[in-house]
Amino acid sequence: MDMIEAYVAELDKALRGPRATKADLLAEARDGLLDAADAYEDAGLDRRDAERRAVAEFGAVPEIACDYQTELGLAQGRRTALLIFFVLAAQPVLWRLTRHLAGGVGYHSPGYRLVEETVSWMGSATLFAAILVATAAGYGVRYLGARRGLVRVTGVFAFAVCVVFSVLGVLLTALTPHALMSVAGLPSALVFLGIPLAGIGVSGRNCLSAA
């Protein structure tokens, strides 16, 4: 393996984050190194010396990886925030669908209405927070700077969303005991809420890893 490919492979091992973004960063690094090596080779150096000089000027992997990792972390933060937004934005539609299929059975108790209102308020607040986080990790970098702390906060936020809405989902299901195994009970809760929240949890863990 030539020096440039060895350098890129070492950089690859040092980074964690979304695969597509990581691949773009590595390709950018490889192209920059190749261009520099070609220039040194045209200036009279042999290929190995040209690559060695290009790698030396590019910087040590631990130094370069720090900046690249910050960018990857922000990309993972944006992805997680958007996932939270779209999952929660879809929940009212899915919930109305299951209510329609179940004929609205068990949805009129005071306890259920209280929890449903709580879900509505919490959902709206979470959607707003997700938009703020996605913006801060995207356009907001121009004004706030690239900060890994934001990525850590996003990971914690994702876990909090999983816990809060899992509990609220269980309460909604428990308040319709006669429909637990109906289409509006446990099956729909697992498919429409449990699986998406698990995805948010995985994305949150990736945020903490990328940070």
N, C-alpha and C positions, 0 to 999 in steps of 0.2 A: 504494500500500500504506500502511495506517495505521501509526502509530508502534509500536503493540504487535506487529503482525504482522512489521514490520521487525526489531524487537528479537528476537522469537522465531526468525526466520529466521537472524539473526546468531548466536544461541545455538546453533542447530541445526548451523551450519557449524563451530562451535568444539568440538563434542563428538564422541567416538568411542566406540562400544560397541554392545551388543545392541540391535537395532532396537526391539523391543517396550518394553524398559526406557527407552530414549531417548525414544520416543514418549510414554510415560507422564509422564516428567519435563517434556517440553516442553508437554504438555497441562496439567500442574499449574501451570507457570509462566504460561502464557497465561490460565488461569482466574483466577489470583491477580491478574494485571495488569488483567484486565477488571473484576474485582470492585472493585479500587482505583479504576480510572477511573470506573466507575459511581458510586461513592461521592462522588468529587470533582465529578462532573457534577451529582449531586443537590444538592451543596452550593453550586452556583451557577457553576462553571467551565464554559466551553464545552468541547466534546468534545476538541478538539485539545490544549488546555491541560491537560485532565484526564488524557489519555493521557501527555502529556509529564511531568507530575508523577508519575504512577504508575510510569513507566519510570525516572525519576530516583531515586525512593525504593527501587525494587527493587534497584538496584545496577548497576554497569558489567558488561558481558558477561565480561571477563577475570576479574573477581572471582567472579561467580556460577558461571561455567563451571568454576572450579577445584573447588568442592564437588560440583557435578553430575558432573564427570568422575571424581572419586573413587568416587562411587556406581556409576557405569557400569562402572568398572574392577572393582569388587568383584563386580558382577553377572556380568561376563565370567569372572572367576576362579572363581566358583561353577559356572558353566556348564561350564568346562573341566575342573574337578575331577570333576564328575559324569559328564562324557563319558568321562574316563579310567576311572572306576570301572565304568561299565556296559560299556564295550568290553572291559576285561580280565576282568570277571566272566563275560562271555559266552564267552570264549575256550576254557575247558575243555570246555564243552558242544559247541562247534563242532568242537574237535579230536577229541573222542571220536566225533563223527558221521563225520568224515572217516576216522578209523581203522576204524570199522565198515564204511564203504563200500569201503575198500581191503583189508578182510580182515585188518588188523593186520600187513601185510607190512612187514618192515624195521624194526619198532619194538622189537626185542629186543636190539640191539647195546649193549655197555657204554657206548660213546660217546653213543649216543642217550639212554640212561637218565640219564646224567650231566647232559646238557643239559636233559632233561625235568625233572629234579629242580631244576635251577637256575631254570628257567622257573617252576616251582611256587613256590619260595621268593621269587623276585623278584616274582612276581605277587601273592602274599599281602602282601608289604611295600608294594607300590605301591598296592594297594587300601586298605590302612590309611592310607597317606599321603594318598591322595585324599580319604578321609573327613575326615581332620584339616583339610585345606585347605578343603574345602567348608564345614565347620563354622566355621572361623576367618573365612571370608569372609561367613558368614551370621550365626548367633547370636553368634559370637565377637566381632563388632564391638562389642557392648555392653561387653565387658570389655577387649578389646585396642585398641579404637578403629579408625577407618577409615584404613587405611594402604595407600598405593599400592605400597609395597615388597612386600607380600604378593602383589599382582597380578603384579609382575615375577617373583617367585619361582615363581609358578604357571606363567607362560609358559616359564621355563627348565625347570621340572619336566616340562612337556608335551613339550618337545623331547628331554629326556633319556629319557623313556618311549619316544618314537619311535625313537631311536637304539638303545637297549638291546634292545627287543623286536624290532626289525627284524633286528638281528644274531643274536639267539637264534632267530628264525624261519628265517633263512637257514641257520643251523647245523643245525637240525632237518631241514630239507629236504635239505641236502647229505649228511646221514648216512643218507639213504634214496635213493641215486642211482638204483637200479633202479625207483624210483617217482616220479622227478622230474616226469614228464608225466602221471602218473596223477591221480585225483581227490584223492589225499592229498599230491600234490607241489606244483609251482609254481602250478597254477591255484587250488587251495584257499588257498595261502599269500597269493596276490594278492587274492583275493576276501574271505577271512575275516580277514586280518591287515593286508595292505598298505593297502587302502582305509580301514578304520577308523583305522589309525595316521596316514594322511594327513589325515583329518579332525581328529585330535588335534593334528597339527602346525599346521593352519590356525587352530584355536582357540587354540593357544599363541601364534601370531603376533599374533592379535587381542588377547590379554592384554597383550603388550608394547606394542602400539599404544595400548590403552586406558589403560595405566599412564603 
